Amino acid sequence: MPTLEPMSRFFESRLDGYDEHMLTTIEGAPAFYSMTAAQLPLSHQTRLLDLGC
């Protein structure tokens, strides 16, 4: 039985290319990124919690 890669290593090993991958391989990703960013308040005290998937 193959050994599973730990989740922390899985994400860390993909950090550098994640955005480029998403923007170039997922249809509509550039528009989605822009639309999502436009929803954030323009305040220096804004806090964002990324819950992932």
Backbone as a ProteinNet text record, in pm:
[ID]
protein_1_A
[PRIMARY]
MPTLEPMSRFFESRLDGYDEHMLTTIEGAPAFYSMTAAQLPLSHQTRLLDLGC
[TERTIARY]
84.6	0	88.8	63.8	147.6	127.8	234	228.6	171.8	75.7	16	106	111.1	185.7	111.8	180.5	112	51.8	-65.2	-134.8	-51.7	18	98.3	205.2	268	369.5	305.1	187.9	115.5	96.5	45.5	19.6	148.4	242.9	368.3	443.5	439.6	513.2	449	327.6	256.1	237.1	287.8	267.9	317.1	438.5	499.6	424.9	362.7	297.6	146.9	88	-57	-134.2	-103.3	-179.3	-163.6	-41.1	-20.7	-100.1	-97.5	-173.1	-322.2	-376	-518.7	-555.9	-475.1	-506.6	-492.1	-409.6	-386.6	-459.3	-511.1	-575.4	-723.6	-771.2	-911.2	-986.6	-1080.2	-1158	-1233.1	-1220.9	-1291.3	-1218.9	-1103.5	-1032.7	-992.3	-938.7	-902.2	-1021.7	-1135.8	-1255.5	-1301.2	-1293.5	-1333.6	-1242.1	-1111.5	-1016.5	-1049.3	-1072.6	-1102.8	-1233.3	-1335.1	-1465.5	-1454.6	-1380.8	-1364.4	-1289.6	-1182.1	-1103.5	-1185.6	-1274.6	-1358.3	-1456.2	-1481.4	-1574.8	-1510.3	-1378.2	-1308.2	-1316	-1339.8	-1341.8	-1203.2	-1200.6	-1074	-1033.9	-990.3	-950.2	-820.5	-734.4	-608.2	-631.5	-747.8	-775.8	-860.5	-878.3	-955.2	-879.2	-952.8	-894	-968.7	-895.6	-951.9	-917.7	-1017.8	-997.7	-1021.9	-918.9	-927.3	-956.1	-1075.9	-1115.2	-1084.8	-1023.9	-991	-1116.2	-1109	-1222.8	-1335.4
-118.4	0	124.3	218.7	338.8	427.3	497.3	590.6	723	777.2	905.2	1020.5	1120.4	1240.9	1318.8	1363.3	1444.6	1569.8	1609.7	1724.6	1852	1874.7	1997.2	1999.6	1888.2	1881	1896.3	1838.9	1849.7	1996.2	2075.9	2216.8	2297.8	2274.2	2348.6	2326	2205.5	2176.5	2239.9	2288.2	2346.4	2497	2558.5	2702.4	2788.1	2763.1	2851.4	2854.5	2745.5	2743.3	2744	2755.8	2742.1	2846.9	2974.7	3080.4	3071.2	3050.4	3039.1	2921.1	2809	2691.7	2724	2782.6	2813.7	2911.5	3015.1	3119.4	3072	2971.5	2927.9	2799.1	2726.5	2598.6	2591.7	2680.9	2678.8	2788.2	2747.4	2844.1	2938.8	3067.1	3166.5	3208.5	3148.9	3181.1	3328.5	3389.2	3530.8	3619.3	3596.3	3674.6	3645.3	3519.2	3482.5	3547	3545.8	3609.8	3757.8	3824.7	3968.8	3996.7	3918.1	3937.1	3913	3809.8	3779.1	3891.8	3939.7	4047.5	4175.2	4200.1	4321.1	4319	4202.8	4192	4229.1	4235.4	4265.6	4413.8	4448	4590	4651.6	4779	4849.7	4916.4	4836.5	4886.6	4817.6	4892.6	4833.9	4739.9	4744.5	4659.3	4538.1	4515.8	4400.8	4272.9	4174.2	4043.2	3940	3845.6	3745.8	3606.4	3523.5	3385.4	3296.5	3226.8	3135.8	2997.1	2948.4	2816.2	2705.7	2742.5	2642.6	2591.8	2469.4	2410.3	2389
0	0	0	-91.8	-97.8	25.4	62.3	174.3	124.6	197.1	160.1	201.9	118.2	149.5	258.1	363.8	465.9	403.3	448.2	390.5	397.1	506.2	516.3	407.3	379.8	274.6	137.1	119.2	-6.9	-44.9	48.3	18.8	8.8	97.3	94	-36.3	-89.3	-212.5	-335.5	-323.8	-437.1	-427.1	-320.9	-299.5	-415.3	-462.2	-561.7	-694.6	-735.7	-865.2	-862.3	-743.2	-729.7	-809.7	-787	-855.3	-1006.4	-1053.8	-1198.1	-1254.6	-1186	-1230.1	-1238.6	-1134	-1130.9	-1242.3	-1259.9	-1357.6	-1501.8	-1526.3	-1663.8	-1700.4	-1603.5	-1637	-1601.2	-1517.3	-1476.6	-1552.8	-1634.3	-1712.5	-1618.8	-1643.7	-1563.7	-1436.9	-1407	-1282.7	-1273.9	-1380	-1367.2	-1328.7	-1389.7	-1356.9	-1214.8	-1173.8	-1038.4	-935.1	-960.4	-867.6	-852.7	-966	-962.6	-888.8	-917.5	-853.2	-702.8	-664.4	-522.3	-451.3	-510.6	-450.3	-437	-531	-526.9	-409.5	-351.7	-239.2	-105.5	-101.9	22.7	54.9	180.2	219.1	203	167.7	150.3	281	375.5	506.3	547.5	610.8	656.8	775.4	835.7	950.5	913	785.6	740.8	773.4	823.6	852.5	767.4	714.5	626.9	680.5	693.6	735.3	615	569.7	455.7	511	486	535.3	433.8	323.1	220.6	151.9	106.1	36	133.3
[MASK]
+++++++++++++++++++++++++++++++++++++++++++++++++++++

